[in-house]
């Protein structure tokens, strides 16, 4: 299995997720949940889904998701889109076996399947990984370890 590890360049600050306290069950259309906050109160990440099934003491099953990751200053930094995912509220992990895309200024990553660890702010794209560097953003000599 081909795996690509993308360590998000967010300021990783330990924050609490507010999904631990969801005490409802059922299906929701147009779900939007903050998954964590920076120490200064700015949102760190959020999950938006076209439709989600929430289990009171279990995972969230979501379809047509968009996860957004913000800097400590509140600037949108990374956007991940997927057909679906399962988010384990206690473990703070999300998984999917379907198509995913991750976009950050200068780089786009697509593939099939992902695992996201919200504590470590790491997305792992599992297979059929394609990485595209947008022209002019990345100095290719940097990738080869050469100095300018």
N, CA, C and O atoms as a GROMACS GRO file, in nm:
protein
  592
    1UNK      N    1   0.084  -0.117   0.000
    1UNK     CA    2   0.000   0.000   0.000
    1UNK      C    3   0.089   0.124   0.000
    1UNK      O    4   0.175   0.141   0.087
    2UNK      N    5   0.067   0.208  -0.097
    2UNK     CA    6   0.143   0.332  -0.108
    2UNK      C    7   0.089   0.431  -0.008
    2UNK      O    8  -0.032   0.453   0.000
    3UNK      N    9   0.175   0.490   0.068
    3UNK     CA   10   0.128   0.589   0.167
    3UNK      C   11   0.209   0.716   0.152
    3UNK      O   12   0.330   0.713   0.129
    4UNK      N   13   0.143   0.826   0.166
    4UNK     CA   14   0.210   0.955   0.162
    4UNK      C   15   0.175   1.027   0.290
    4UNK      O   16   0.057   1.038   0.326
    5UNK      N   17   0.274   1.076   0.356
    5UNK     CA   18   0.252   1.143   0.483
    5UNK      C   19   0.269   1.291   0.464
    5UNK      O   20   0.374   1.337   0.420
    6UNK      N   21   0.167   1.365   0.496
    6UNK     CA   22   0.171   1.510   0.486
    6UNK      C   23   0.158   1.567   0.625
    6UNK      O   24   0.055   1.554   0.690
    7UNK      N   25   0.263   1.631   0.671
    7UNK     CA   26   0.258   1.696   0.800
    7UNK      C   27   0.217   1.840   0.774
    7UNK      O   28   0.289   1.916   0.711
    8UNK      N   29   0.102   1.875   0.823
    8UNK     CA   30   0.049   2.009   0.799
    8UNK      C   31   0.134   2.110   0.871
    8UNK      O   32   0.178   2.087   0.983
    9UNK      N   33   0.157   2.222   0.806
    9UNK     CA   34   0.244   2.324   0.864
    9UNK      C   35   0.163   2.423   0.946
    9UNK      O   36   0.189   2.543   0.945
   10UNK      N   37   0.066   2.370   1.018
   10UNK     CA   38  -0.010   2.454   1.109
   10UNK      C   39   0.069   2.468   1.238
   10UNK      O   40   0.151   2.382   1.271
   11UNK      N   41   0.047   2.574   1.308
   11UNK     CA   42   0.108   2.587   1.440
   11UNK      C   43   0.038   2.486   1.529
   11UNK      O   44  -0.078   2.504   1.564
   12UNK      N   45   0.107   2.380   1.565
   12UNK     CA   46   0.045   2.273   1.641
   12UNK      C   47   0.046   2.312   1.789
   12UNK      O   48   0.150   2.314   1.854
   13UNK      N   49  -0.072   2.341   1.836
   13UNK     CA   50  -0.090   2.379   1.974
   13UNK      C   51  -0.197   2.287   2.028
   13UNK      O   52  -0.300   2.269   1.964
   14UNK      N   53  -0.176   2.230   2.145
   14UNK     CA   54  -0.276   2.138   2.196
   14UNK      C   55  -0.404   2.216   2.223
   14UNK      O   56  -0.403   2.320   2.288
   15UNK      N   57  -0.513   2.164   2.172
   15UNK     CA   58  -0.642   2.227   2.191
   15UNK      C   59  -0.747   2.121   2.214
   15UNK      O   60  -0.728   2.005   2.179
   16UNK      N   61  -0.856   2.159   2.272
   16UNK     CA   62  -0.964   2.067   2.300
   16UNK      C   63  -1.062   2.068   2.184
   16UNK      O   64  -1.086   2.173   2.125
   17UNK      N   65  -1.117   1.955   2.152
   17UNK     CA   66  -1.221   1.952   2.051
   17UNK      C   67  -1.355   1.964   2.121
   17UNK      O   68  -1.371   1.917   2.234
   18UNK      N   69  -1.450   2.025   2.054
   18UNK     CA   70  -1.581   2.040   2.115
   18UNK      C   71  -1.674   1.927   2.079
   18UNK      O   72  -1.789   1.927   2.123
   19UNK      N   73  -1.630   1.830   1.999
   19UNK     CA   74  -1.716   1.718   1.963
   19UNK      C   75  -1.724   1.616   2.076
   19UNK      O   76  -1.809   1.528   2.070
   20UNK      N   77  -1.639   1.624   2.176
   20UNK     CA   78  -1.645   1.532   2.290
   20UNK      C   79  -1.777   1.547   2.364
   20UNK      O   80  -1.826   1.451   2.425
   21UNK      N   81  -1.835   1.665   2.360
   21UNK     CA   82  -1.954   1.694   2.438
   21UNK      C   83  -2.083   1.686   2.360
   21UNK      O   84  -2.188   1.725   2.410
   22UNK      N   85  -2.078   1.634   2.236
   22UNK     CA   86  -2.200   1.620   2.159
   22UNK      C   87  -2.284   1.511   2.225
   22UNK      O   88  -2.242   1.396   2.233
   23UNK      N   89  -2.402   1.549   2.272
   23UNK     CA   90  -2.487   1.455   2.342
   23UNK      C   91  -2.612   1.422   2.262
   23UNK      O   92  -2.715   1.390   2.320
   24UNK      N   93  -2.603   1.430   2.133
   24UNK     CA   94  -2.719   1.403   2.048
   24UNK      C   95  -2.688   1.289   1.953
   24UNK      O   96  -2.572   1.259   1.925
   25UNK      N   97  -2.792   1.227   1.906
   25UNK     CA   98  -2.780   1.124   1.803
   25UNK      C   99  -2.876   1.162   1.691
   25UNK      O  100  -2.976   1.229   1.713
   26UNK      N  101  -2.843   1.117   1.572
   26UNK     CA  102  -2.934   1.139   1.461
   26UNK      C  103  -2.861   1.181   1.335
   26UNK      O  104  -2.738   1.183   1.330
   27UNK      N  105  -2.940   1.214   1.233
   27UNK     CA  106  -2.885   1.255   1.104
   27UNK      C  107  -2.905   1.406   1.089
   27UNK      O  108  -3.012   1.460   1.119
   28UNK      N  109  -2.800   1.471   1.042
   28UNK     CA  110  -2.800   1.616   1.028
   28UNK      C  111  -2.761   1.651   0.886
   28UNK      O  112  -2.667   1.592   0.831
   29UNK      N  113  -2.832   1.746   0.825
   29UNK     CA  114  -2.793   1.799   0.695
   29UNK      C  115  -2.719   1.930   0.719
   29UNK      O  116  -2.758   2.008   0.806
   30UNK      N  117  -2.614   1.953   0.642
   30UNK     CA  118  -2.538   2.078   0.655
   30UNK      C  119  -2.462   2.089   0.787
   30UNK      O  120  -2.464   2.194   0.851
   31UNK      N  121  -2.398   1.983   0.826
   31UNK     CA  122  -2.322   1.982   0.952
   31UNK      C  123  -2.199   2.071   0.945
   31UNK      O  124  -2.130   2.075   0.843
   32UNK      N  125  -2.173   2.143   1.052
   32UNK     CA  126  -2.050   2.221   1.067
   32UNK      C  127  -2.008   2.212   1.214
   32UNK      O  128  -2.079   2.258   1.303
   33UNK      N  129  -1.891   2.150   1.237
   33UNK     CA  130  -1.843   2.129   1.374
   33UNK      C  131  -1.699   2.176   1.384
   33UNK      O  132  -1.615   2.138   1.302
   34UNK      N  133  -1.670   2.256   1.484
   34UNK     CA  134  -1.531   2.292   1.514
   34UNK      C  135  -1.467   2.170   1.579
   34UNK      O  136  -1.524   2.110   1.671
   35UNK      N  137  -1.349   2.133   1.531
   35UNK     CA  138  -1.280   2.015   1.585
   35UNK      C  139  -1.168   2.052   1.680
   35UNK      O  140  -1.112   1.965   1.747
   36UNK      N  141  -1.134   2.178   1.688
   36UNK     CA  142  -1.030   2.220   1.781
   36UNK      C  143  -1.003   2.368   1.773
   36UNK      O  144  -1.036   2.434   1.675
   37UNK      N  145  -0.943   2.418   1.880
   37UNK     CA  146  -0.911   2.560   1.889
   37UNK      C  147  -0.766   2.579   1.929
   37UNK      O  148  -0.711   2.497   2.003
   38UNK      N  149  -0.705   2.686   1.881
   38UNK     CA  150  -0.572   2.725   1.927
   38UNK      C  151  -0.585   2.783   2.067
   38UNK      O  152  -0.696   2.818   2.109
   39UNK      N  153  -0.475   2.793   2.140
   39UNK     CA  154  -0.478   2.845   2.276
   39UNK      C  155  -0.532   2.987   2.283
   39UNK      O  156  -0.584   3.028   2.387
   40UNK      N  157  -0.520   3.064   2.174
   40UNK     CA  158  -0.569   3.202   2.174
   40UNK      C  159  -0.718   3.211   2.143
   40UNK      O  160  -0.773   3.321   2.132
   41UNK      N  161  -0.784   3.096   2.129
   41UNK     CA  162  -0.928   3.093   2.103
   41UNK      C  163  -0.966   3.086   1.957
   41UNK      O  164  -1.082   3.062   1.924
   42UNK      N  165  -0.869   3.105   1.867
   42UNK     CA  166  -0.896   3.095   1.723
   42UNK      C  167  -0.924   2.949   1.687
   42UNK      O  168  -0.863   2.858   1.743
   43UNK      N  169  -1.016   2.930   1.594
   43UNK     CA  170  -1.047   2.794   1.550
   43UNK      C  171  -0.925   2.733   1.481
   43UNK      O  172  -0.859   2.798   1.400
   44UNK      N  173  -0.896   2.609   1.514
   44UNK     CA  174  -0.783   2.536   1.455
   44UNK      C  175  -0.830   2.454   1.335
   44UNK      O  176  -0.765   2.455   1.230
   45UNK      N  177  -0.942   2.384   1.350
   45UNK     CA  178  -0.994   2.304   1.240
   45UNK      C  179  -1.144   2.287   1.256
   45UNK      O  180  -1.199   2.292   1.366
   46UNK      N  181  -1.209   2.266   1.140
   46UNK     CA  182  -1.353   2.241   1.144
   46UNK      C  183  -1.389   2.142   1.035
   46UNK      O  184  -1.322   2.132   0.932
   47UNK      N  185  -1.497   2.070   1.059
   47UNK     CA  186  -1.550   1.972   0.965
   47UNK      C  187  -1.686   2.022   0.917
   47UNK      O  188  -1.774   2.055   0.997
   48UNK      N  189  -1.702   2.027   0.786
   48UNK     CA  190  -1.832   2.056   0.727
   48UNK      C  191  -1.872   1.935   0.645
   48UNK      O  192  -1.789   1.875   0.578
   49UNK      N  193  -1.999   1.899   0.650
   49UNK     CA  194  -2.047   1.783   0.576
   49UNK      C  195  -2.186   1.811   0.522
   49UNK      O  196  -2.268   1.877   0.586
   50UNK      N  197  -2.211   1.759   0.402
   50UNK     CA  198  -2.343   1.771   0.343
   50UNK      C  199  -2.446   1.699   0.430
   50UNK      O  200  -2.557   1.748   0.450
   51UNK      N  201  -2.407   1.582   0.480
   51UNK     CA  202  -2.495   1.500   0.563
   51UNK      C  203  -2.408   1.424   0.662
   51UNK      O  204  -2.300   1.377   0.628
   52UNK      N  205  -2.456   1.410   0.784
   52UNK     CA  206  -2.380   1.336   0.885
   52UNK      C  207  -2.475   1.261   0.978
   52UNK      O  208  -2.584   1.309   1.010
   53UNK      N  209  -2.432   1.144   1.019
   53UNK     CA  210  -2.502   1.066   1.119
   53UNK      C  211  -2.416   1.067   1.244
   53UNK      O  212  -2.301   1.023   1.242
   54UNK      N  213  -2.472   1.118   1.351
   54UNK     CA  214  -2.399   1.132   1.476
   54UNK      C  215  -2.452   1.030   1.575
   54UNK      O  216  -2.573   1.017   1.594
   55UNK      N  217  -2.360   0.957   1.637
   55UNK     CA  218  -2.398   0.863   1.742
   55UNK      C  219  -2.352   0.922   1.875
   55UNK      O  220  -2.238   0.968   1.887
   56UNK      N  221  -2.439   0.923   1.973
   56UNK     CA  222  -2.410   0.989   2.100
   56UNK      C  223  -2.276   0.947   2.159
   56UNK      O  224  -2.197   1.032   2.199
   57UNK      N  225  -2.252   0.819   2.166
   57UNK     CA  226  -2.125   0.770   2.222
   57UNK      C  227  -2.041   0.700   2.118
   57UNK      O  228  -1.963   0.610   2.150
   58UNK      N  229  -2.055   0.740   1.993
   58UNK     CA  230  -1.982   0.675   1.886
   58UNK      C  231  -1.933   0.775   1.785
   58UNK      O  232  -1.930   0.895   1.811
   59UNK      N  233  -1.894   0.725   1.669
   59UNK     CA  234  -1.834   0.812   1.567
   59UNK      C  235  -1.938   0.895   1.492
   59UNK      O  236  -2.059   0.874   1.505
   60UNK      N  237  -1.887   0.989   1.414
   60UNK     CA  238  -1.968   1.068   1.322
   60UNK      C  239  -1.941   1.012   1.182
   60UNK      O  240  -1.826   1.006   1.140
   61UNK      N  241  -2.045   0.973   1.111
   61UNK     CA  242  -2.034   0.929   0.973
   61UNK      C  243  -2.078   1.046   0.886
   61UNK      O  244  -2.192   1.090   0.896
   62UNK      N  245  -1.990   1.096   0.800
   62UNK     CA  246  -2.020   1.216   0.722
   62UNK      C  247  -1.995   1.193   0.574
   62UNK      O  248  -1.906   1.117   0.536
   63UNK      N  249  -2.076   1.260   0.490
   63UNK     CA  250  -2.059   1.251   0.344
   63UNK      C  251  -2.035   1.390   0.287
   63UNK      O  252  -2.078   1.491   0.341
   64UNK      N  253  -1.963   1.390   0.174
   64UNK     CA  254  -1.925   1.515   0.106
   64UNK      C  255  -1.868   1.615   0.206
   64UNK      O  256  -1.927   1.720   0.233
   65UNK      N  257  -1.752   1.579   0.259
   65UNK     CA  258  -1.692   1.660   0.366
   65UNK      C  259  -1.591   1.760   0.314
   65UNK      O  260  -1.528   1.741   0.210
   66UNK      N  261  -1.578   1.866   0.389
   66UNK     CA  262  -1.471   1.964   0.372
   66UNK      C  263  -1.416   1.991   0.510
   66UNK      O  264  -1.488   2.034   0.600
   67UNK      N  265  -1.288   1.964   0.529
   67UNK     CA  266  -1.220   1.997   0.654
   67UNK      C  267  -1.130   2.116   0.627
   67UNK      O  268  -1.054   2.118   0.530
   68UNK      N  269  -1.139   2.215   0.714
   68UNK     CA  270  -1.060   2.336   0.698
   68UNK      C  271  -0.968   2.352   0.819
   68UNK      O  272  -1.009   2.330   0.933
   69UNK      N  273  -0.844   2.390   0.791
   69UNK     CA  274  -0.742   2.405   0.894
   69UNK      C  275  -0.691   2.548   0.891
   69UNK      O  276  -0.658   2.601   0.785
   70UNK      N  277  -0.685   2.610   1.008
   70UNK     CA  278  -0.653   2.752   1.018
   70UNK      C  279  -0.524   2.774   1.097
   70UNK      O  280  -0.488   2.695   1.184
   71UNK      N  281  -0.456   2.883   1.064
   71UNK     CA  282  -0.337   2.922   1.140
   71UNK      C  283  -0.381   2.979   1.274
   71UNK      O  284  -0.499   3.003   1.297
   72UNK      N  285  -0.285   3.000   1.361
   72UNK     CA  286  -0.313   3.058   1.492
   72UNK      C  287  -0.371   3.199   1.479
   72UNK      O  288  -0.436   3.248   1.571
   73UNK      N  289  -0.350   3.264   1.364
   73UNK     CA  290  -0.404   3.397   1.337
   73UNK      C  291  -0.543   3.392   1.273
   73UNK      O  292  -0.601   3.496   1.243
   74UNK      N  293  -0.596   3.272   1.252
   74UNK     CA  294  -0.730   3.258   1.195
   74UNK      C  295  -0.735   3.256   1.044
   74UNK      O  296  -0.843   3.267   0.987
   75UNK      N  297  -0.620   3.243   0.978
   75UNK     CA  298  -0.614   3.241   0.831
   75UNK      C  299  -0.632   3.097   0.782
   75UNK      O  300  -0.567   3.006   0.833
   76UNK      N  301  -0.720   3.077   0.684
   76UNK     CA  302  -0.739   2.946   0.625
   76UNK      C  303  -0.609   2.902   0.561
   76UNK      O  304  -0.554   2.973   0.476
   77UNK      N  305  -0.559   2.783   0.600
   77UNK     CA  306  -0.428   2.736   0.556
   77UNK      C  307  -0.437   2.612   0.467
   77UNK      O  308  -0.369   2.605   0.364
   78UNK      N  309  -0.520   2.516   0.505
   78UNK     CA  310  -0.530   2.389   0.433
   78UNK      C  311  -0.677   2.351   0.422
   78UNK      O  312  -0.754   2.368   0.516
   79UNK      N  313  -0.715   2.299   0.304
   79UNK     CA  314  -0.851   2.250   0.282
   79UNK      C  315  -0.842   2.105   0.235
   79UNK      O  316  -0.771   2.074   0.139
   80UNK      N  317  -0.914   2.017   0.304
   80UNK     CA  318  -0.920   1.876   0.264
   80UNK      C  319  -1.065   1.845   0.229
   80UNK      O  320  -1.156   1.879   0.304
   81UNK      N  321  -1.086   1.780   0.113
   81UNK     CA  322  -1.219   1.740   0.070
   81UNK      C  323  -1.220   1.590   0.047
   81UNK      O  324  -1.122   1.534  -0.003
   82UNK      N  325  -1.331   1.528   0.084
   82UNK     CA  326  -1.344   1.384   0.063
   82UNK      C  327  -1.490   1.348   0.043
   82UNK      O  328  -1.581   1.421   0.083
   83UNK      N  329  -1.510   1.234  -0.020
   83UNK     CA  330  -1.646   1.185  -0.044
   83UNK      C  331  -1.717   1.153   0.088
   83UNK      O  332  -1.837   1.174   0.102
   84UNK      N  333  -1.641   1.102   0.182
   84UNK     CA  334  -1.699   1.065   0.310
   84UNK      C  335  -1.588   1.045   0.412
   84UNK      O  336  -1.470   1.046   0.379
   85UNK      N  337  -1.627   1.028   0.536
   85UNK     CA  338  -1.531   0.990   0.640
   85UNK      C  339  -1.606   0.945   0.765
   85UNK      O  340  -1.725   0.970   0.781
   86UNK      N  341  -1.532   0.879   0.851
   86UNK     CA  342  -1.579   0.842   0.983
   86UNK      C  343  -1.488   0.913   1.080
   86UNK      O  344  -1.366   0.897   1.074
   87UNK      N  345  -1.545   0.994   1.171
   87UNK     CA  346  -1.465   1.067   1.270
   87UNK      C  347  -1.491   1.008   1.407
   87UNK      O  348  -1.603   1.011   1.457
   88UNK      N  349  -1.385   0.954   1.468
   88UNK     CA  350  -1.391   0.899   1.603
   88UNK      C  351  -1.365   1.012   1.702
   88UNK      O  352  -1.252   1.060   1.712
   89UNK      N  353  -1.468   1.053   1.774
   89UNK     CA  354  -1.458   1.169   1.863
   89UNK      C  355  -1.360   1.145   1.978
   89UNK      O  356  -1.286   1.236   2.016
   90UNK      N  357  -1.359   1.024   2.033
   90UNK     CA  358  -1.270   0.997   2.146
   90UNK      C  359  -1.124   0.991   2.103
   90UNK      O  360  -1.037   1.049   2.168
   91UNK      N  361  -1.096   0.920   1.994
   91UNK     CA  362  -0.957   0.905   1.946
   91UNK      C  363  -0.911   1.028   1.867
   91UNK      O  364  -0.792   1.046   1.845
   92UNK      N  365  -1.005   1.112   1.826
   92UNK     CA  366  -0.976   1.231   1.745
   92UNK      C  367  -0.909   1.194   1.613
   92UNK      O  368  -0.812   1.257   1.570
   93UNK      N  369  -0.963   1.087   1.551
   93UNK     CA  370  -0.911   1.036   1.424
   93UNK      C  371  -1.024   1.030   1.321
   93UNK      O  372  -1.138   0.997   1.354
   94UNK      N  373  -0.992   1.062   1.196
   94UNK     CA  374  -1.087   1.048   1.085
   94UNK      C  375  -1.027   0.955   0.981
   94UNK      O  376  -0.906   0.952   0.960
   95UNK      N  377  -1.115   0.877   0.916
   95UNK     CA  378  -1.070   0.782   0.814
   95UNK      C  379  -1.169   0.778   0.700
   95UNK      O  380  -1.288   0.806   0.716
   96UNK      N  381  -1.117   0.743   0.582
   96UNK     CA  382  -1.200   0.719   0.465
   96UNK      C  383  -1.124   0.627   0.371
   96UNK      O  384  -1.001   0.623   0.372
   97UNK      N  385  -1.199   0.553   0.291
   97UNK     CA  386  -1.138   0.468   0.189
   97UNK      C  387  -1.162   0.525   0.049
   97UNK      O  388  -1.122   0.464  -0.050
   98UNK      N  389  -1.226   0.640   0.041
   98UNK     CA  390  -1.264   0.697  -0.088
   98UNK      C  391  -1.177   0.816  -0.127
   98UNK      O  392  -1.081   0.849  -0.057
   99UNK      N  393  -1.211   0.880  -0.238
   99UNK     CA  394  -1.131   0.989  -0.295
   99UNK      C  395  -1.114   1.104  -0.197
   99UNK      O  396  -1.205   1.139  -0.122
  100UNK      N  397  -0.994   1.163  -0.200
  100UNK     CA  398  -0.960   1.274  -0.112
  100UNK      C  399  -0.871   1.372  -0.187
  100UNK      O  400  -0.793   1.333  -0.274
  101UNK      N  401  -0.883   1.501  -0.151
  101UNK     CA  402  -0.790   1.602  -0.202
  101UNK      C  403  -0.750   1.692  -0.087
  101UNK      O  404  -0.830   1.723   0.001
  102UNK      N  405  -0.623   1.733  -0.089
  102UNK     CA  406  -0.569   1.822   0.014
  102UNK      C  407  -0.501   1.936  -0.060
  102UNK      O  408  -0.414   1.914  -0.145
  103UNK      N  409  -0.543   2.058  -0.027
  103UNK     CA  410  -0.487   2.176  -0.095
  103UNK      C  411  -0.431   2.274   0.007
  103UNK      O  412  -0.496   2.308   0.106
  104UNK      N  413  -0.310   2.318  -0.021
  104UNK     CA  414  -0.242   2.420   0.057
  104UNK      C  415  -0.171   2.508  -0.046
  104UNK      O  416  -0.130   2.458  -0.151
  105UNK      N  417  -0.156   2.634  -0.018
  105UNK     CA  418  -0.092   2.723  -0.115
  105UNK      C  419   0.037   2.661  -0.166
  105UNK      O  420   0.130   2.636  -0.089
  106UNK      N  421   0.043   2.637  -0.296
  106UNK     CA  422   0.163   2.584  -0.357
  106UNK      C  423   0.165   2.434  -0.378
  106UNK      O  424   0.252   2.382  -0.447
  107UNK      N  425   0.069   2.360  -0.318
  107UNK     CA  426   0.071   2.216  -0.332
  107UNK      C  427  -0.071   2.160  -0.330
  107UNK      O  428  -0.155   2.204  -0.251
  108UNK      N  429  -0.096   2.062  -0.418
  108UNK     CA  430  -0.224   1.991  -0.420
  108UNK      C  431  -0.194   1.842  -0.416
  108UNK      O  432  -0.107   1.793  -0.489
  109UNK      N  433  -0.264   1.772  -0.332
  109UNK     CA  434  -0.246   1.627  -0.316
  109UNK      C  435  -0.381   1.560  -0.334
  109UNK      O  436  -0.479   1.601  -0.272
  110UNK      N  437  -0.386   1.458  -0.419
  110UNK     CA  438  -0.507   1.380  -0.436
  110UNK      C  439  -0.473   1.233  -0.418
  110UNK      O  440  -0.357   1.193  -0.431
  111UNK      N  441  -0.573   1.154  -0.387
  111UNK     CA  442  -0.551   1.011  -0.370
  111UNK      C  443  -0.678   0.941  -0.329
  111UNK      O  444  -0.788   0.996  -0.335
  112UNK      N  445  -0.659   0.818  -0.287
  112UNK     CA  446  -0.772   0.736  -0.244
  112UNK      C  447  -0.747   0.692  -0.101
  112UNK      O  448  -0.645   0.629  -0.070
  113UNK      N  449  -0.839   0.727  -0.015
  113UNK     CA  450  -0.830   0.691   0.126
  113UNK      C  451  -0.741   0.786   0.204
  113UNK      O  452  -0.640   0.835   0.153
  114UNK      N  453  -0.780   0.812   0.328
  114UNK     CA  454  -0.697   0.894   0.415
  114UNK      C  455  -0.719   0.858   0.560
  114UNK      O  456  -0.819   0.797   0.598
  115UNK      N  457  -0.622   0.896   0.640
  115UNK     CA  458  -0.632   0.891   0.785
  115UNK      C  459  -0.587   1.028   0.834
  115UNK      O  460  -0.486   1.080   0.788
  116UNK      N  461  -0.662   1.086   0.928
  116UNK     CA  462  -0.627   1.216   0.982
  116UNK      C  463  -0.624   1.206   1.133
  116UNK      O  464  -0.722   1.166   1.196
  117UNK      N  465  -0.512   1.244   1.190
  117UNK     CA  466  -0.493   1.248   1.335
  117UNK      C  467  -0.502   1.394   1.377
  117UNK      O  468  -0.410   1.472   1.351
  118UNK      N  469  -0.611   1.432   1.442
  118UNK     CA  470  -0.630   1.573   1.477
  118UNK      C  471  -0.538   1.618   1.589
  118UNK      O  472  -0.508   1.736   1.600
  119UNK      N  473  -0.492   1.525   1.673
  119UNK     CA  474  -0.400   1.563   1.780
  119UNK      C  475  -0.264   1.602   1.723
  119UNK      O  476  -0.202   1.698   1.768
  120UNK      N  477  -0.218   1.527   1.624
  120UNK     CA  478  -0.087   1.551   1.563
  120UNK      C  479  -0.094   1.642   1.441
  120UNK      O  480   0.009   1.685   1.390
  121UNK      N  481  -0.217   1.671   1.393
  121UNK     CA  482  -0.239   1.751   1.272
  121UNK      C  483  -0.166   1.689   1.152
  121UNK      O  484  -0.094   1.758   1.079
  122UNK      N  485  -0.186   1.559   1.134
  122UNK     CA  486  -0.122   1.484   1.026
  122UNK      C  487  -0.231   1.418   0.940
  122UNK      O  488  -0.320   1.351   0.992
  123UNK      N  489  -0.220   1.437   0.809
  123UNK     CA  490  -0.307   1.368   0.714
  123UNK      C  491  -0.220   1.268   0.640
  123UNK      O  492  -0.112   1.302   0.592
  124UNK      N  493  -0.268   1.146   0.629
  124UNK     CA  494  -0.197   1.042   0.556
  124UNK      C  495  -0.288   0.997   0.442
  124UNK      O  496  -0.393   0.939   0.465
  125UNK      N  497  -0.246   1.024   0.317
  125UNK     CA  498  -0.320   0.979   0.200
  125UNK      C  499  -0.269   0.839   0.168
  125UNK      O  500  -0.148   0.818   0.159
  126UNK      N  501  -0.361   0.742   0.152
  126UNK     CA  502  -0.323   0.601   0.154
  126UNK      C  503  -0.282   0.540   0.021
  126UNK      O  504  -0.194   0.454   0.020
  127UNK      N  505  -0.342   0.578  -0.091
  127UNK     CA  506  -0.305   0.514  -0.217
  127UNK      C  507  -0.337   0.606  -0.335
  127UNK      O  508  -0.406   0.707  -0.320
  128UNK      N  509  -0.285   0.569  -0.453
  128UNK     CA  510  -0.303   0.647  -0.576
  128UNK      C  511  -0.270   0.794  -0.554
  128UNK      O  512  -0.343   0.883  -0.600
  129UNK      N  513  -0.162   0.819  -0.484
  129UNK     CA  514  -0.126   0.955  -0.445
  129UNK      C  515  -0.065   1.030  -0.562
  129UNK      O  516   0.023   0.981  -0.632
  130UNK      N  517  -0.116   1.153  -0.582
  130UNK     CA  518  -0.062   1.242  -0.683
  130UNK      C  519  -0.035   1.376  -0.615
  130UNK      O  520  -0.124   1.433  -0.551
  131UNK      N  521   0.088   1.425  -0.629
  131UNK     CA  522   0.127   1.552  -0.568
  131UNK      C  523   0.161   1.648  -0.681
  131UNK      O  524   0.240   1.616  -0.769
  132UNK      N  525   0.100   1.767  -0.679
  132UNK     CA  526   0.125   1.868  -0.780
  132UNK      C  527   0.173   1.994  -0.710
  132UNK      O  528   0.105   2.048  -0.622
  133UNK      N  529   0.291   2.041  -0.750
  133UNK     CA  530   0.343   2.168  -0.699
  133UNK      C  531   0.305   2.276  -0.799
  133UNK      O  532   0.333   2.264  -0.918
  134UNK      N  533   0.241   2.380  -0.750
  134UNK     CA  534   0.203   2.490  -0.838
  134UNK      C  535   0.327   2.568  -0.878
  134UNK      O  536   0.409   2.604  -0.794
  135UNK      N  537   0.339   2.594  -1.005
  135UNK     CA  538   0.456   2.661  -1.062
  135UNK      C  539   0.482   2.794  -0.994
  135UNK      O  540   0.390   2.872  -0.967
  136UNK      N  541   0.608   2.819  -0.966
  136UNK     CA  542   0.649   2.946  -0.909
  136UNK      C  543   0.641   2.952  -0.757
  136UNK      O  544   0.696   3.044  -0.697
  137UNK      N  545   0.574   2.858  -0.696
  137UNK     CA  546   0.560   2.858  -0.550
  137UNK      C  547   0.675   2.782  -0.484
  137UNK      O  548   0.727   2.824  -0.381
  138UNK      N  549   0.713   2.671  -0.544
  138UNK     CA  550   0.816   2.586  -0.486
  138UNK      C  551   0.940   2.590  -0.573
  138UNK      O  552   0.933   2.570  -0.694
  139UNK      N  553   1.053   2.615  -0.511
  139UNK     CA  554   1.182   2.611  -0.581
  139UNK      C  555   1.224   2.464  -0.587
  139UNK      O  556   1.252   2.403  -0.484
  140UNK      N  557   1.229   2.407  -0.708
  140UNK     CA  558   1.260   2.265  -0.720
  140UNK      C  559   1.400   2.231  -0.667
  140UNK      O  560   1.423   2.118  -0.626
  141UNK      N  561   1.491   2.326  -0.669
  141UNK     CA  562   1.622   2.299  -0.612
  141UNK      C  563   1.613   2.270  -0.462
  141UNK      O  564   1.697   2.198  -0.408
  142UNK      N  565   1.514   2.326  -0.396
  142UNK     CA  566   1.494   2.298  -0.254
  142UNK      C  567   1.461   2.152  -0.233
  142UNK      O  568   1.504   2.091  -0.134
  143UNK      N  569   1.384   2.094  -0.326
  143UNK     CA  570   1.345   1.955  -0.315
  143UNK      C  571   1.464   1.861  -0.333
  143UNK      O  572   1.466   1.751  -0.279
  144UNK      N  573   1.564   1.906  -0.410
  144UNK     CA  574   1.683   1.826  -0.436
  144UNK      C  575   1.789   1.848  -0.329
  144UNK      O  576   1.894   1.784  -0.332
  145UNK      N  577   1.762   1.937  -0.237
  145UNK     CA  578   1.859   1.963  -0.132
  145UNK      C  579   1.969   2.060  -0.173
  145UNK      O  580   2.070   2.072  -0.103
  146UNK      N  581   1.951   2.130  -0.285
  146UNK     CA  582   2.051   2.225  -0.331
  146UNK      C  583   2.018   2.363  -0.281
  146UNK      O  584   1.902   2.399  -0.262
  147UNK      N  585   2.123   2.441  -0.260
  147UNK     CA  586   2.105   2.580  -0.218
  147UNK      C  587   2.085   2.666  -0.341
  147UNK      O  588   2.128   2.630  -0.451
  148UNK      N  589   2.020   2.780  -0.323
  148UNK     CA  590   2.000   2.875  -0.430
  148UNK      C  591   2.130   2.929  -0.484
  148UNK      O  592   2.130   3.011  -0.575
   0.00000   0.00000   0.00000
